[in-house]
């Protein structure tokens, strides 16, 4: 049984999530305090964490940052805050998804299933593609390591997937919706911020000048293209 940690201070919302997800076959643990939630996430063995942003103790942003510093597990933000700036910040810190309250429990369950499945495939992947090399960028698909001019750069699971997808399909333009569907494996629900945030984070790690990228180009009004 997959284990999910829900960090949510609204008891009614937390219990609704717990009950629905338990009926969907998940084991669910609820925590209402931010500090305790981070401790639980780091000490427990969970398959996915759902976190609200506005919490007592420490907020959801600090929780995401703390988890990402230690673990690579799926993180979903569920919050009443719908501003793009909050989405950009949360995704930039390493969250995999962002749902705005009120939300559909069925949609939440579908996204949970998708994120867990993708993380498992990534961890269990044993490809024989070898090395993908473009200029100073090298991707070792067997070890899932990325190097720039011989120096390893650390990418999150989603960043690695996105970079590998683009580098494996050089000189092809993909719009944000296509990339979201390909990497997150689900309908994009009008979501485009997630892709833009991850592209920005990848550029900061692999580009000499992120403002003038050599590898991942932006074609305004069309999408992104990996320049081979």
C-alpha positions as CSV (number, residue, x, y, z in Angstrom):
1,X,0.0,0.0,0.0
2,X,1.3,3.4,-1.0
3,X,1.7,5.9,1.9
4,X,0.7,9.5,1.7
5,X,1.5,12.3,4.1
6,X,-1.1,15.1,4.2
7,X,0.2,18.3,5.9
8,X,-3.0,20.4,6.2
9,X,-4.3,22.5,9.1
10,X,-7.9,22.6,8.0
11,X,-9.3,19.5,9.7
12,X,-12.3,19.2,7.4
13,X,-10.3,19.4,4.2
14,X,-7.6,17.0,5.6
15,X,-10.2,14.4,6.7
16,X,-12.0,14.6,3.3
17,X,-8.6,14.0,1.6
18,X,-7.9,11.1,4.0
19,X,-11.2,9.4,3.6
20,X,-11.3,9.7,-0.2
21,X,-7.7,8.5,-0.6
22,X,-8.2,5.6,1.8
23,X,-11.1,4.5,-0.3
24,X,-8.8,4.7,-3.3
25,X,-6.4,2.3,-1.6
26,X,-3.8,4.6,0.0
27,X,-2.5,4.7,3.5
28,X,-2.8,8.3,4.7
29,X,-1.4,10.1,7.7
30,X,-2.5,13.6,8.7
31,X,-0.4,16.3,10.3
32,X,-1.7,19.8,11.1
33,X,1.5,21.6,12.1
34,X,4.1,22.7,9.6
35,X,7.2,21.9,11.7
36,X,5.8,18.5,12.7
37,X,4.9,17.8,9.1
38,X,8.5,18.4,7.9
39,X,9.8,16.2,10.7
40,X,7.3,13.4,9.7
41,X,8.2,13.7,6.0
42,X,11.9,13.4,6.6
43,X,11.7,10.6,9.2
44,X,8.9,8.5,7.6
45,X,8.8,6.4,4.4
46,X,6.2,8.1,2.3
47,X,5.4,7.7,-1.4
48,X,4.0,11.2,-1.8
49,X,3.5,14.3,0.3
50,X,0.6,16.8,0.0
51,X,1.2,20.1,1.6
52,X,-0.8,23.3,2.2
53,X,1.1,26.6,2.1
54,X,-0.5,28.4,5.0
55,X,0.4,26.4,8.1
56,X,1.2,27.0,11.8
57,X,4.8,26.5,12.8
58,X,6.5,26.8,9.3
59,X,4.8,27.4,6.0
60,X,4.5,25.1,3.1
61,X,7.4,26.7,1.2
62,X,9.8,25.9,4.0
63,X,8.5,22.3,4.1
64,X,9.1,21.8,0.4
65,X,12.6,23.3,0.6
66,X,13.4,21.1,3.6
67,X,12.2,17.9,1.9
68,X,13.9,18.7,-1.4
69,X,17.2,19.2,0.4
70,X,17.1,15.6,1.7
71,X,14.6,13.5,-0.4
72,X,13.4,13.0,-4.0
73,X,9.7,12.1,-3.6
74,X,6.6,13.5,-5.2
75,X,5.3,16.8,-3.7
76,X,1.9,18.3,-4.4
77,X,0.8,21.7,-3.1
78,X,-2.9,22.1,-2.3
79,X,-3.6,25.7,-1.4
80,X,-6.3,28.5,-1.5
81,X,-3.6,30.8,-2.8
82,X,-4.1,31.0,-6.6
83,X,-1.7,33.7,-7.5
84,X,0.9,32.8,-10.1
85,X,3.7,34.1,-7.9
86,X,2.8,31.4,-5.3
87,X,2.7,28.7,-8.0
88,X,6.1,29.9,-9.4
89,X,7.7,30.0,-6.0
90,X,6.3,26.6,-4.9
91,X,7.3,24.8,-8.2
92,X,10.6,26.6,-8.2
93,X,11.4,25.2,-4.8
94,X,10.8,21.7,-6.1
95,X,7.0,20.9,-5.9
96,X,5.8,18.7,-8.7
97,X,2.2,20.0,-8.9
98,X,-0.1,22.7,-7.6
99,X,-3.8,22.4,-7.0
100,X,-6.0,25.4,-6.0
101,X,-8.8,25.0,-3.4
102,X,-11.6,24.1,-3.9
103,X,-10.5,21.1,-6.0
104,X,-11.9,17.8,-7.1
105,X,-10.9,14.9,-4.9
106,X,-11.0,12.6,-8.0
107,X,-8.6,14.9,-9.8
108,X,-6.3,14.9,-6.7
109,X,-6.3,11.1,-6.7
110,X,-5.6,11.0,-10.4
111,X,-2.6,13.3,-10.1
112,X,-1.3,11.4,-7.1
113,X,-1.4,8.1,-9.1
114,X,0.4,9.7,-12.0
115,X,3.1,11.3,-9.9
116,X,3.8,8.1,-7.9
117,X,3.9,6.0,-11.1
118,X,6.3,8.4,-12.8
119,X,8.7,8.6,-9.9
120,X,8.7,4.8,-9.7
121,X,9.5,4.5,-13.4
122,X,12.3,7.0,-13.1
123,X,13.8,5.2,-10.1
124,X,13.5,1.8,-11.7
125,X,14.6,2.8,-15.2
126,X,17.6,0.9,-16.5
127,X,18.0,2.2,-20.0
128,X,20.7,1.1,-22.4
129,X,20.7,4.3,-24.4
130,X,24.2,5.2,-23.3
131,X,25.4,8.8,-23.6
132,X,23.6,11.7,-25.1
133,X,26.1,14.4,-25.9
134,X,25.6,17.9,-27.3
135,X,28.6,20.2,-27.0
136,X,29.6,20.5,-23.4
137,X,26.4,18.8,-22.2
138,X,26.5,15.1,-21.5
139,X,23.6,12.9,-20.3
140,X,24.4,9.4,-19.0
141,X,21.1,7.7,-19.3
142,X,22.3,4.6,-17.5
143,X,23.3,6.4,-14.3
144,X,20.9,9.3,-14.9
145,X,23.7,11.8,-14.4
146,X,24.2,15.1,-16.2
147,X,27.5,16.8,-16.8
148,X,28.5,20.2,-18.1
149,X,32.1,20.3,-19.4
150,X,32.9,17.3,-17.3
151,X,31.4,18.7,-14.1
152,X,28.3,17.0,-12.7
153,X,25.2,19.1,-12.2
154,X,22.4,17.9,-9.9
155,X,18.9,17.8,-11.3
156,X,15.6,16.8,-9.6
157,X,13.7,13.9,-11.1
158,X,11.4,16.1,-13.1
159,X,14.2,18.4,-14.3
160,X,16.1,15.3,-15.5
161,X,13.1,13.9,-17.3
162,X,12.4,17.2,-19.0
163,X,16.0,17.7,-20.1
164,X,16.3,14.1,-21.3
165,X,13.0,14.4,-23.3
166,X,14.2,17.6,-25.0
167,X,17.7,16.4,-25.7
168,X,16.4,13.1,-27.1
169,X,14.3,15.1,-29.5
170,X,16.6,17.8,-30.7
171,X,15.6,20.7,-33.0
172,X,11.9,19.9,-32.5
173,X,9.6,22.6,-31.1
174,X,7.3,21.5,-28.2
175,X,4.7,23.8,-26.7
176,X,4.2,23.9,-22.9
177,X,1.1,21.7,-23.1
178,X,2.9,19.0,-25.0
179,X,5.8,19.0,-22.6
180,X,3.4,18.9,-19.6
181,X,1.6,15.9,-21.0
182,X,4.8,14.1,-21.9
183,X,6.6,14.6,-18.6
184,X,3.8,14.8,-16.0
185,X,1.8,12.2,-17.9
186,X,-1.6,13.8,-17.6
187,X,-3.9,16.5,-19.0
188,X,-2.4,19.9,-18.4
189,X,-5.7,21.5,-17.2
190,X,-4.6,24.8,-18.6
191,X,-1.3,24.6,-16.6
192,X,1.7,26.1,-18.2
193,X,3.5,27.7,-15.2
194,X,5.0,24.3,-14.1
195,X,6.9,23.8,-17.4
196,X,8.2,27.3,-17.5
197,X,9.5,27.1,-13.9
198,X,11.3,23.8,-14.6
199,X,12.8,25.1,-17.8
200,X,14.1,28.1,-15.9
201,X,15.6,25.9,-13.2
202,X,17.3,23.6,-15.8
203,X,18.8,26.6,-17.5
204,X,20.3,27.9,-14.3
205,X,22.1,24.6,-13.9
206,X,23.3,23.9,-17.4
207,X,23.5,27.2,-19.2
208,X,26.6,29.5,-19.1
209,X,24.2,32.4,-19.5
210,X,20.6,31.4,-18.6
211,X,19.3,34.7,-20.0
212,X,20.8,33.7,-23.4
213,X,20.5,29.9,-23.4
214,X,22.5,27.9,-25.8
215,X,20.8,24.5,-25.2
216,X,17.1,25.1,-24.5
217,X,15.7,27.9,-26.7
218,X,12.4,29.7,-26.3
219,X,10.5,30.3,-29.5
220,X,8.0,33.0,-28.4
221,X,4.5,32.0,-29.2
222,X,5.5,28.4,-30.1
223,X,7.4,26.7,-27.2
224,X,10.8,25.3,-26.5
225,X,13.4,23.6,-28.7
226,X,16.6,21.8,-27.7
227,X,19.4,23.2,-29.9
228,X,21.7,20.4,-31.1
